[in-house]
Amino acid sequence: MTAPVVLGSTSCYRAELLHRLLEAFTQAAPGVDEASLPDEAPSARALRLAIAKAEAVARTHPQALVIGSDQVAELGGQVLDKPGTAERAREQLRASSGRTVHFHTALCLLDARTGERHTHIDLTRAVFRELGESEIDRYVAREQPLDCAGSFKCEALGISLFERIETDDPSALIGLPLIALARLLRAAGHAVP
């Protein structure tokens, strides 16, 4: 019998992505502190948090395959957290204008029955075009990207902010690398497709 799948996230973006692969899964809040550790590299932070989220949810879902994922945006060595306010979103977009933001998206698939864990890290480079103040203001007012690292939603109007996106998996930029996840789910016995 195939184990049930639990997405260790309450993110509507990740749930929408996972629905591309699976018809049935549940979501659970991992309740993990997402603060950075001193001198922690962005990719290491993303991986640590993806694993922590999967492990936290596995404790309450001991018969499930648990998916943990985390994304860290990096600009010039500095982490761009979720802005939370329109002003912070505008600041992040001003800083990103004409530059490349690196998105480290980590994935952990944990079989809670056996403790077996598989991980993957995707690196996506989003090259922003030069953005004017009025463009930034219009974008933030329309999209309200306050809960998105980097202050944009590439699956919507945010795509207009870029010159190009360099990636092996376009779904990773939204928050869940589906190509790697499909491979891990197949290895765990889930038929995808």
C-alpha positions in Angstrom: 0.0 0.0 0.0 1.3 3.5 -0.9 1.8 5.8 2.0 -0.3 9.0 2.2 1.5 12.2 1.2 1.7 15.2 3.5 3.0 18.6 2.4 4.7 20.1 5.4 3.6 23.6 4.5 0.5 25.8 4.6 1.7 27.7 1.5 -1.1 27.9 -1.1 1.7 28.3 -3.8 3.3 25.0 -2.9 -0.1 23.3 -2.7 -1.1 24.5 -6.1 2.2 23.2 -7.5 1.9 19.8 -5.8 -1.6 19.4 -7.3 0.1 19.2 -10.6 1.6 15.9 -9.5 -0.8 14.4 -7.0 -4.6 14.4 -6.7 -4.6 13.5 -3.0 -2.4 14.9 -0.3 -2.9 16.8 3.0 -1.1 19.8 4.3 0.2 20.3 7.8 1.9 23.3 9.4 5.4 22.4 10.4 5.8 25.1 13.1 9.5 25.5 12.4 11.5 28.6 13.4 12.8 30.0 10.1 15.4 32.3 11.5 18.9 32.2 10.0 21.8 30.8 11.9 25.0 32.9 12.2 27.2 32.7 9.0 24.8 30.3 7.4 24.9 30.2 3.6 21.6 30.7 1.8 21.6 27.2 0.3 22.4 25.6 3.6 19.6 27.5 5.3 17.1 26.4 2.7 18.2 22.7 3.0 18.2 22.9 6.9 14.7 24.3 6.9 13.3 21.9 4.3 14.6 19.0 6.4 13.3 20.5 9.7 9.9 21.0 8.2 9.7 17.5 7.0 10.9 16.1 10.3 8.5 18.2 12.3 5.5 17.1 10.3 6.6 13.4 10.3 6.4 13.4 14.1 2.6 13.8 13.8 2.2 11.7 10.6 4.2 8.6 11.3 2.8 6.6 8.3 3.3 9.3 5.7 5.6 10.5 3.0 6.3 14.0 4.1 7.4 16.8 1.8 9.4 19.7 3.3 10.5 22.6 1.2 12.1 26.0 1.7 13.3 28.8 -0.4 15.9 31.5 0.3 16.4 34.5 -2.0 19.9 36.0 -2.1 21.0 39.3 -3.6 24.7 40.1 -3.4 25.2 37.7 -0.5 22.3 39.2 1.5 19.1 37.2 2.1 15.8 38.7 0.9 13.2 37.5 3.3 9.5 37.8 2.8 8.9 41.6 2.9 5.8 41.7 5.0 5.0 45.3 4.1 4.6 47.2 0.8 7.5 49.5 1.6 9.9 46.6 2.2 8.7 45.0 -1.0 9.4 48.3 -2.9 12.9 48.4 -1.2 13.6 44.8 -2.3 12.6 45.5 -5.9 14.6 48.7 -6.0 17.7 46.7 -4.8 17.0 43.9 -7.4 16.6 46.3 -10.3 19.1 45.4 -13.0 20.7 42.7 -10.9 20.5 38.9 -10.5 18.8 37.3 -7.5 19.7 33.7 -6.7 16.9 31.5 -5.4 17.9 28.4 -3.4 15.0 26.1 -3.3 15.5 23.0 -1.1 13.3 19.9 -1.0 13.2 17.0 1.5 11.1 13.9 1.0 11.0 11.9 4.3 9.4 8.5 4.7 8.2 8.8 8.2 7.7 5.0 8.4 11.4 4.2 7.8 13.2 7.6 8.5 14.6 7.4 4.9 15.3 11.0 3.7 16.0 12.3 0.2 17.0 15.9 -0.5 17.5 18.2 -3.5 18.6 21.8 -3.9 17.7 23.9 -7.0 19.4 27.1 -7.9 17.5 29.5 -10.0 18.9 32.8 -11.2 16.3 35.6 -11.8 17.8 38.4 -13.8 15.8 41.6 -13.2 15.5 44.3 -15.8 16.0 47.9 -14.8 12.8 48.9 -13.0 11.5 52.4 -12.7 9.8 53.7 -9.5 6.4 53.9 -11.1 6.7 50.3 -12.3 7.7 49.1 -8.8 4.8 51.1 -7.3 2.3 49.7 -9.8 3.5 46.2 -9.4 3.4 46.2 -5.6 0.0 47.8 -5.5 -1.4 45.2 -8.0 0.2 42.0 -6.8 0.7 42.6 -3.1 3.7 40.2 -3.0 4.2 40.6 0.7 4.5 36.9 1.4 7.0 36.1 -1.3 10.8 36.1 -0.9 12.2 38.6 -3.3 8.8 40.5 -3.5 7.4 39.1 -6.7 5.2 36.3 -8.0 6.7 34.9 -11.2 3.6 32.9 -11.9 1.6 36.1 -12.3 2.5 39.7 -13.2 6.0 39.3 -11.7 7.2 37.7 -14.8 7.2 41.2 -16.4 10.0 42.2 -14.0 12.7 40.0 -15.6 15.1 40.0 -18.5 15.4 36.2 -18.1 15.2 33.3 -15.7 18.0 30.7 -15.7 16.8 27.4 -14.2 16.6 23.7 -14.7 13.1 23.6 -13.1 10.7 26.6 -13.6 8.5 25.3 -10.7 11.3 25.7 -8.2 11.1 29.5 -8.5 7.5 29.3 -7.3 8.6 27.3 -4.3 8.6 23.5 -5.0 10.9 21.9 -7.5 8.5 19.5 -9.2 11.0 17.8 -11.5 13.1 16.6 -8.6 10.0 15.9 -6.4 8.4 13.7 -9.2 11.7 11.7 -9.3 11.7 11.3 -5.5 8.1 10.3 -5.3 8.5 7.6 -8.1 11.5 6.3 -6.1 9.3 6.1 -3.0 6.6 4.0 -4.9 4.2 6.7 -6.1 3.2 6.5 -9.7 3.9 10.0 -11.2 2.3 10.3 -13.7 
